[in-house]
């Protein structure tokens, strides 16, 4: 839900099972990197 609503990722563009898996994998990596970056920035502000 967060990826779809906050990141405005509504639909899969690729066709084929392998391409769909890669697309979801890349979107997930981007989402997790964003979470890690925000956590580091919050910890840096506190210190």
LOBAPA-760822 format. One record per atom (N, C-alpha, C, O): residue in one letter; x, y, z; chain. Coordinates in pm, whole numbers. Layout:
N
<'A' <X Y Z> 'A'>
...
***
This chain:
47
<'X' <79 -119 0> 'A'>
<'X' <0 0 0> 'A'>
<'X' <84 126 0> 'A'>
<'X' <50 223 -67> 'A'>
<'X' <194 127 73> 'A'>
<'X' <280 246 79> 'A'>
<'X' <343 271 -57> 'A'>
<'X' <349 385 -102> 'A'>
<'X' <390 167 -120> 'A'>
<'X' <453 183 -251> 'A'>
<'X' <351 234 -352> 'A'>
<'X' <382 322 -432> 'A'>
<'X' <231 182 -349> 'A'>
<'X' <130 222 -445> 'A'>
<'X' <81 364 -419> 'A'>
<'X' <63 441 -512> 'A'>
<'X' <58 398 -294> 'A'>
<'X' <1 528 -264> 'A'>
<'X' <106 638 -258> 'A'>
<'X' <93 740 -326> 'A'>
<'X' <208 620 -177> 'A'>
<'X' <307 725 -156> 'A'>
<'X' <404 741 -273> 'A'>
<'X' <446 852 -303> 'A'>
<'X' <439 632 -338> 'A'>
<'X' <535 637 -448> 'A'>
<'X' <468 648 -584> 'A'>
<'X' <535 658 -687> 'A'>
<'X' <335 646 -585> 'A'>
<'X' <255 658 -707> 'A'>
<'X' <290 550 -809> 'A'>
<'X' <297 576 -929> 'A'>
<'X' <313 429 -761> 'A'>
<'X' <339 315 -847> 'A'>
<'X' <209 238 -859> 'A'>
<'X' <170 166 -767> 'A'>
<'X' <142 252 -971> 'A'>
<'X' <6 199 -984> 'A'>
<'X' <-1 68 -1061> 'A'>
<'X' <-83 -18 -1029> 'A'>
<'X' <83 50 -1162> 'A'>
<'X' <68 -69 -1243> 'A'>
<'X' <203 -117 -1294> 'A'>
<'X' <299 -41 -1304> 'A'>
<'X' <207 -245 -1324> 'A'>
<'X' <328 -307 -1379> 'A'>
<'X' <329 -281 -1530> 'A'>
<'X' <229 -305 -1598> 'A'>
<'X' <441 -231 -1580> 'A'>
<'X' <450 -192 -1720> 'A'>
<'X' <498 -309 -1807> 'A'>
<'X' <460 -319 -1923> 'A'>
<'X' <580 -395 -1752> 'A'>
<'X' <643 -503 -1828> 'A'>
<'X' <547 -618 -1854> 'A'>
<'X' <446 -633 -1786> 'A'>
<'X' <583 -698 -1954> 'A'>
<'X' <509 -820 -1984> 'A'>
<'X' <602 -939 -1970> 'A'>
<'X' <721 -930 -2000> 'A'>
<'X' <548 -1048 -1925> 'A'>
<'X' <628 -1167 -1905> 'A'>
<'X' <664 -1182 -1759> 'A'>
<'X' <691 -1084 -1689> 'A'>
<'X' <665 -1304 -1713> 'A'>
<'X' <686 -1331 -1571> 'A'>
<'X' <823 -1283 -1523> 'A'>
<'X' <832 -1223 -1415> 'A'>
<'X' <928 -1308 -1599> 'A'>
<'X' <1062 -1265 -1557> 'A'>
<'X' <1073 -1114 -1550> 'A'>
<'X' <1132 -1060 -1457> 'A'>
<'X' <1018 -1045 -1649> 'A'>
<'X' <1023 -898 -1650> 'A'>
<'X' <945 -838 -1535> 'A'>
<'X' <987 -739 -1475> 'A'>
<'X' <832 -898 -1503> 'A'>
<'X' <750 -850 -1391> 'A'>
<'X' <826 -868 -1260> 'A'>
<'X' <825 -779 -1175> 'A'>
<'X' <891 -982 -1244> 'A'>
<'X' <969 -1005 -1122> 'A'>
<'X' <1080 -903 -1108> 'A'>
<'X' <1102 -851 -999> 'A'>
<'X' <1149 -874 -1217> 'A'>
<'X' <1258 -775 -1212> 'A'>
<'X' <1203 -637 -1177> 'A'>
<'X' <1263 -565 -1097> 'A'>
<'X' <1090 -600 -1236> 'A'>
<'X' <1032 -469 -1208> 'A'>
<'X' <992 -456 -1062> 'A'>
<'X' <1021 -355 -998> 'A'>
<'X' <926 -556 -1008> 'A'>
<'X' <886 -552 -866> 'A'>
<'X' <1010 -551 -777> 'A'>
<'X' <1013 -482 -675> 'A'>
<'X' <1111 -627 -814> 'A'>
<'X' <1236 -631 -739> 'A'>
<'X' <1300 -492 -734> 'A'>
<'X' <1345 -448 -628> 'A'>
<'X' <1305 -423 -848> 'A'>
<'X' <1366 -290 -852> 'A'>
<'X' <1285 -188 -773> 'A'>
<'X' <1342 -103 -705> 'A'>
<'X' <1154 -196 -780> 'A'>
<'X' <1070 -105 -703> 'A'>
<'X' <1090 -130 -554> 'A'>
<'X' <1096 -35 -475> 'A'>
<'X' <1102 -255 -515> 'A'>
<'X' <1124 -290 -374> 'A'>
<'X' <1260 -240 -325> 'A'>
<'X' <1270 -188 -214> 'A'>
<'X' <1363 -255 -407> 'A'>
<'X' <1496 -205 -370> 'A'>
<'X' <1492 -54 -351> 'A'>
<'X' <1546 -2 -253> 'A'>
<'X' <1428 16 -443> 'A'>
<'X' <1417 162 -431> 'A'>
<'X' <1345 203 -304> 'A'>
<'X' <1385 297 -237> 'A'>
<'X' <1238 132 -272> 'A'>
<'X' <1162 163 -151> 'A'>
<'X' <1246 140 -25> 'A'>
<'X' <1245 222 67> 'A'>
<'X' <1320 28 -21> 'A'>
<'X' <1402 -3 95> 'A'>
<'X' <1519 94 109> 'A'>
<'X' <1554 132 221> 'A'>
<'X' <1580 135 -1> 'A'>
<'X' <1688 234 5> 'A'>
<'X' <1637 367 58> 'A'>
<'X' <1705 435 135> 'A'>
<'X' <1517 405 17> 'A'>
<'X' <1456 528 65> 'A'>
<'X' <1433 521 216> 'A'>
<'X' <1458 619 287> 'A'>
<'X' <1387 406 266> 'A'>
<'X' <1366 389 410> 'A'>
<'X' <1498 396 487> 'A'>
<'X' <1505 459 592> 'A'>
<'X' <1601 333 434> 'A'>
<'X' <1732 336 500> 'A'>
<'X' <1787 478 505> 'A'>
<'X' <1838 521 608> 'A'>
<'X' <1776 550 394> 'A'>
<'X' <1824 688 387> 'A'>
<'X' <1753 776 490> 'A'>
<'X' <1817 853 561> 'A'>
<'X' <1620 764 497> 'A'>
<'X' <1544 845 593> 'A'>
<'X' <1581 811 737> 'A'>
<'X' <1589 900 821> 'A'>
<'X' <1603 684 765> 'A'>
<'X' <1641 645 901> 'A'>
<'X' <1777 703 938> 'A'>
<'X' <1795 751 1050> 'A'>
<'X' <1871 700 844> 'A'>
<'X' <2003 758 871> 'A'>
<'X' <1994 908 894> 'A'>
<'X' <2064 962 981> 'A'>
<'X' <1910 977 817> 'A'>
<'X' <1895 1122 834> 'A'>
<'X' <1832 1154 970> 'A'>
<'X' <1873 1251 1034> 'A'>
<'X' <1736 1075 1014> 'A'>
<'X' <1675 1097 1146> 'A'>
<'X' <1777 1076 1257> 'A'>
<'X' <1780 1153 1353> 'A'>
<'X' <1859 972 1245> 'A'>
<'X' <1960 947 1346> 'A'>
<'X' <2067 1056 1347> 'A'>
<'X' <2120 1090 1453> 'A'>
<'X' <2098 1110 1231> 'A'>
<'X' <2199 1216 1222> 'A'>
<'X' <2148 1345 1286> 'A'>
<'X' <2225 1420 1345> 'A'>
<'X' <2017 1372 1273> 'A'>
<'X' <1960 1493 1334> 'A'>
<'X' <1962 1486 1486> 'A'>
<'X' <1981 1588 1553> 'A'>
<'X' <1942 1368 1541> 'A'>
<'X' <1939 1350 1686> 'A'>
<'X' <2078 1368 1745> 'A'>
<'X' <2093 1423 1854> 'A'>
<'X' <2178 1321 1675> 'A'>
<'X' <2316 1325 1728> 'A'>
<'X' <2375 1463 1728> 'A'>
<'X' <2489 1481 1769> 'A'>
***
